Amino acid sequence: MWVRDQQSRLVIAVEVKEPKGSGRVRMRHVPDVSGSSLQPFVGDVIAQGATVRTDCWTGCNGLLTHEYLHKRTVPSSSGDHAHVSMPGVHRVAALLKRWILGTHQGSVTSAHLQSYLEELTFRFNRRSSGSRGLVFRRLVEQAVVAGPLTEAELTYGYDWSRNQGRRR
């Protein structure tokens, strides 16, 4: 990830379609990759009882206590590279990098990163929409039902910690 401070951490969740393909995506800028940062993200974006596929990062160890089926893949032991064992996540990360480099000329600060992630998430999740007019209508509907935002939230991104424990 090319961000000015080089300390930014992202978490990316990609819905896996069977037998192949990717569905919706969710991304979040997190302060670190500890369990206390990763597990609220998982709780916000993944339905209980779902299978969560991860690498063997220790921050994901608590998923079993939250009613998820946790399937770990160790890329080095499987003989596959990470882009083979988790292709959806790597594809979305590559799209994000290309978008930041191409559209924003690589100039993204960590203070604004969440807003950029939300924009790309919105675009990615509507990539197969048959009608661009319906996409615009959905955007207007979301703007109408959403609560008010502060200037800081609009500028620097939404504070996801306000919604901890709420499922979507």
C-alpha positions in Angstrom: 0.0 0.0 0.0 1.4 3.4 -1.0 0.5 5.9 1.7 2.7 8.8 2.7 3.4 7.6 6.3 4.1 4.0 5.4 2.6 3.0 8.7 -1.0 2.5 7.5 -2.6 -0.8 7.9 -5.6 -2.1 6.0 -7.9 -5.0 6.5 -9.7 -6.3 3.4 -12.6 -8.8 3.4 -13.8 -10.3 0.1 -16.9 -12.4 -0.3 -15.9 -15.6 -2.1 -18.4 -16.9 -4.7 -18.4 -20.6 -5.3 -17.2 -22.2 -7.5 -15.2 -19.1 -8.3 -15.2 -15.4 -8.3 -15.5 -12.5 -5.9 -18.6 -10.8 -4.5 -18.7 -7.8 -2.3 -15.7 -6.2 -0.6 -15.2 -4.3 2.7 -12.0 -2.4 3.6 -11.0 -0.5 6.7 -8.0 1.5 7.8 -7.0 0.1 11.2 -4.4 1.4 13.7 -2.7 -2.0 14.0 -3.2 -5.6 13.1 -3.9 -6.8 16.6 -7.0 -8.9 17.5 -8.5 -5.8 19.2 -8.4 -4.0 15.8 -9.2 -6.9 13.5 -12.1 -8.5 15.4 -14.4 -5.5 15.5 -14.0 -5.2 11.7 -14.9 -8.9 11.3 -17.9 -8.4 13.6 -19.1 -5.4 11.6 -18.9 -6.9 8.1 -19.2 -10.7 8.3 -22.3 -12.6 9.4 -22.0 -14.9 12.3 -21.6 -18.5 11.3 -19.8 -17.6 8.1 -16.5 -19.2 7.2 -13.6 -16.7 7.6 -10.5 -17.6 5.6 -7.3 -16.0 6.9 -3.6 -16.4 6.9 -2.2 -17.5 10.2 -1.9 -14.0 11.7 -2.4 -14.3 15.5 -4.8 -11.3 15.5 -7.4 -13.6 14.0 -7.2 -16.3 16.7 -10.2 -15.1 18.6 -12.6 -15.6 15.7 -13.8 -19.0 17.0 -15.1 -17.4 20.2 -17.3 -15.2 18.0 -19.2 -17.9 16.2 -17.2 -18.0 13.0 -15.7 -21.0 11.3 -12.1 -20.0 11.0 -10.2 -21.6 8.2 -6.5 -20.8 8.3 -4.2 -21.0 5.3 -0.4 -20.9 5.7 0.8 -19.8 2.3 4.4 -21.1 2.9 3.3 -24.6 4.0 0.7 -25.0 1.2 3.4 -24.4 -1.4 1.2 -21.7 -2.9 2.1 -18.0 -3.0 -0.3 -15.7 -1.0 -2.0 -14.5 -4.3 -2.9 -18.1 -5.0 -4.3 -19.0 -1.6 -6.2 -15.7 -1.2 -6.8 -14.4 -4.7 -9.7 -12.1 -4.0 -7.9 -10.1 -1.3 -4.8 -9.8 -3.5 -6.8 -8.7 -6.5 -8.6 -6.0 -4.5 -5.3 -4.8 -3.0 -3.8 -4.6 -6.4 -6.8 -2.6 -7.7 -6.6 -0.3 -4.8 -2.9 0.3 -5.4 -3.4 0.9 -9.1 -6.3 3.3 -8.4 -4.3 5.3 -5.8 -1.3 5.5 -8.2 -3.3 6.3 -11.3 -6.2 8.5 -10.0 -4.5 10.1 -7.1 -0.9 10.0 -8.3 0.1 8.1 -5.2 -0.8 11.1 -3.0 -2.9 9.7 -0.2 -2.4 10.5 3.5 -3.4 8.1 6.2 -5.7 10.8 7.6 -7.9 10.5 4.4 -7.3 6.9 3.6 -10.6 5.6 5.0 -12.6 7.9 2.8 -10.7 6.6 -0.3 -11.3 3.0 0.8 -15.0 3.8 1.1 -15.2 5.3 -2.3 -13.4 2.3 -3.9 -15.6 -0.1 -1.9 -18.7 1.6 -3.3 -17.5 1.5 -6.8 -16.2 -2.1 -6.6 -19.5 -3.5 -5.1 -21.5 -1.9 -7.9 -19.1 -3.0 -10.7 -21.6 -5.3 -12.3 -24.6 -3.0 -12.0 -26.7 -3.2 -15.2 -27.9 0.4 -14.9 -25.7 3.3 -13.9 -28.9 5.3 -13.2 -29.8 2.8 -10.4 -26.3 3.2 -8.9 -26.8 7.0 -8.7 -30.3 6.4 -7.2 -28.8 4.1 -4.6 -26.2 6.7 -3.7 -28.9 9.4 -3.3 -31.0 7.0 -1.2 -28.0 6.3 1.1 -27.4 10.1 1.4 -31.0 10.6 2.4 -31.2 7.9 5.1 -27.7 8.5 6.5 -27.5 10.6 9.7 -25.6 13.8 9.6 -21.8 13.8 9.3 -19.4 16.2 11.0 -16.9 18.1 8.9 -14.2 15.9 10.3 -16.0 12.7 9.3 -16.6 14.0 5.8 -12.9 15.0 5.5 -11.2 12.2 7.3 -13.6 9.3 7.1 -16.3 7.8 9.3 -15.4 6.7 12.9 -16.2 3.0 12.7 -15.5 2.5 16.4 -18.9 4.2 17.1 -20.6 1.1 15.7 -18.7 -1.7 17.4 -20.9 -4.7 17.9 -23.4 -3.7 15.3 -23.8 -6.2 12.4 -24.7 -5.3 8.8 
